[in-house]
Amino acid sequence: MNNPNAKDNLKPFKKGEDARRNTDGRPPMPDLRSAISALLNEEQSGMTALDAILKALFKRALAGDVRAAQQLLDRGFGKSTQILQHDIPEGIKVIFESHAGNKDPNS
């Protein structure tokens, strides 16, 4: 009985044409932005999906959901800037690195 995962069954790619090689590359991605836009603009019960989502988010914000309020305010008016103050004595070199958006701070 032959093991299908054995190294004996592996065959290297041949130079030039090889049926196992994807020469066309990755297929193009669908236009996700227009698909989401079409979904959000669909009307149901006289209201678009976007209006329904915003209304639900607004209700949660009014009920005290801080994250819902933050999402509404950030999307409507932009994220607030963070002001940093520092008092660094002369002669000390400070290096500031921002890892915003990186899940791994070491990258």
Steps between C-alpha positions, in 0.01 A plus 500: 500500500650833391473807716363787281693748717835329447782697339515239223171637364625860476595625155687827443362764264628473146653803334258681273143372483364291784131421546530526878625860491256792509634725226198734504564618856240577760153576363388863541312587817136605464425868553411474868434871549226514236347172625477637856364829370229317306404300810486807723284690250236226470166622632285292730195630684566849360850518651842419357721249677747779578225705668392197703857435615555863595170511685586184698847637580346831609254320732787307659697823545201668668464200731854558626709282269824699487645302209190565290524873574872495418435328167236755403714796598819362342325424171307826494765747613829309474709364782619753752869578506703408804711780639821397670685725742848434620764658713830348396823638640752621245755250381267199521415340167144366471390265223126461443377198305135457413371147463145613424321236300763231562387208710859406570694789661829329404434526126 
